[in-house]
């Protein structure tokens, strides 16, 4: 059976333009881009559910995603990404906790590396993994975006005093 070609679209998010790629097999990647891409109109049918669900997430109407996913990676990376999907909305874990959940405390660096290669921004919530001391450690989309996402998912929103 021939695999259908990947389709791509660009949407606007509060954190910049996002690039979504996928086909009938599922969503293969969602990433934030630091360029102003032309927004897609119309959205390809195979990507429409993803666009709708991301917009619902940003509008505080969705806390989980229900999409057919098709990320490419090694067996270990896919195992890590599957584990990331179990981190509840509004919660975070440390890289050490992640490696323990994977069954090998010594795999912390490998787990962190796989976390950083997550191709499905927000949908597989790699932003919910932080340092053991509570610090925001590396994030492909930039630490300011990681902080924004964690604040967005926080039960008690930080209000400005002024």
C-alpha positions in Angstrom: 0.0 0.0 0.0 1.4 3.4 -1.0 1.8 5.9 1.8 0.1 9.2 1.1 2.1 12.4 0.9 2.5 14.6 4.0 0.4 17.7 4.0 1.4 20.8 5.9 -0.3 23.8 7.2 0.6 26.9 9.3 -1.6 28.3 12.0 -1.3 31.2 14.4 -1.0 30.5 18.1 -0.3 32.8 21.1 3.3 31.6 20.9 3.9 32.2 17.2 3.2 30.3 14.0 2.9 26.6 14.3 3.6 24.1 11.5 1.5 21.0 11.4 2.3 18.0 9.1 0.5 14.8 8.6 -1.7 12.7 6.4 -4.4 10.0 6.7 -2.0 7.9 8.8 -2.0 10.6 11.5 -0.2 13.8 12.6 3.5 13.4 12.3 4.7 16.7 13.6 3.7 19.9 15.2 6.3 22.6 15.8 6.6 26.2 16.5 8.5 28.2 13.9 10.3 31.5 14.4 9.4 32.8 11.0 6.2 34.5 9.9 4.8 31.9 7.5 1.8 32.5 5.4 -1.2 31.1 7.4 -2.9 28.2 5.6 -6.4 28.7 4.2 -8.0 26.3 3.6 -6.6 23.8 6.1 -6.0 20.3 4.6 -8.7 17.9 5.7 -6.2 15.4 7.2 -5.0 18.2 9.5 -8.3 19.9 10.4 -8.9 18.0 13.7 -5.4 18.9 14.9 -5.9 22.6 14.1 -9.3 22.6 15.9 -8.0 20.8 19.0 -4.9 23.1 19.2 -7.2 26.2 19.0 -9.4 24.7 21.7 -6.3 24.1 23.9 -5.2 27.7 23.5 -8.7 28.9 24.2 -8.8 26.9 27.5 -11.5 24.6 26.1 -9.3 21.4 25.9 -6.9 19.7 28.3 -6.3 16.5 26.3 -5.9 15.6 22.7 -7.8 13.0 20.7 -5.8 12.6 17.5 -4.4 9.9 15.4 -0.6 10.4 15.8 2.1 9.1 13.5 5.5 10.5 14.8 8.7 9.1 13.4 11.4 8.0 15.9 13.3 5.1 17.4 11.6 2.5 19.5 13.1 4.1 22.6 12.0 7.6 21.6 8.4 6.3 21.0 8.4 4.7 24.4 9.4 8.0 26.0 6.8 9.9 24.0 4.1 7.4 25.1 5.1 8.0 28.7 5.0 11.8 28.3 1.4 11.4 27.2 0.5 10.1 30.7 1.5 13.4 32.4 -1.8 15.0 33.3 -2.7 18.5 32.2 -1.5 21.1 34.8 1.1 18.7 36.3 4.8 18.3 35.8 7.4 15.7 36.5 11.2 15.7 36.6 13.5 14.1 34.2 14.5 11.7 37.0 10.9 10.8 37.6 10.5 10.2 33.8 13.5 7.8 33.7 12.1 6.0 36.8 8.7 5.6 35.1 10.5 4.1 32.1 12.1 1.6 34.4 15.7 2.7 34.3 16.9 5.5 36.6 20.2 5.5 34.7 18.4 6.3 31.4 17.9 9.9 32.5 20.1 11.4 29.7 18.6 9.2 27.1 15.1 10.0 28.3 15.9 13.8 28.3 17.3 13.5 24.7 14.2 11.6 23.5 12.1 14.3 25.2 13.9 17.0 23.3 13.3 15.2 20.0 9.6 15.1 20.5 8.1 16.0 17.1 4.6 16.7 18.4 4.7 20.1 20.2 2.1 20.4 23.0 0.2 17.3 21.8 2.9 15.1 23.4 3.5 17.3 26.5 7.3 17.4 26.7 7.0 20.9 28.2 5.7 19.2 31.4 9.1 17.8 32.2 11.3 20.0 34.4 14.5 19.7 36.4 14.5 17.9 39.8 15.1 21.3 41.4 12.0 22.8 39.7 14.1 24.6 37.1 13.0 24.9 33.5 15.6 23.1 31.6 16.1 23.0 27.8 13.1 23.3 25.5 13.3 23.2 21.8 10.7 26.0 21.5 12.5 28.3 23.9 12.2 28.5 27.7 9.9 31.5 27.4 7.4 29.2 25.6 7.8 26.4 28.1 7.1 28.8 30.9 4.0 30.2 29.0 2.6 26.6 28.5 3.1 25.7 32.1 1.4 28.9 33.2 -1.4 28.3 30.7 -2.0 24.8 32.2 -1.6 26.0 35.9 -4.7 25.8 38.1 -4.1 29.2 39.6 -3.2 31.6 36.9 -0.6 34.3 37.8 -2.4 37.6 37.8 -0.7 40.8 37.2 -0.6 43.3 40.1 -0.6 46.3 37.8 
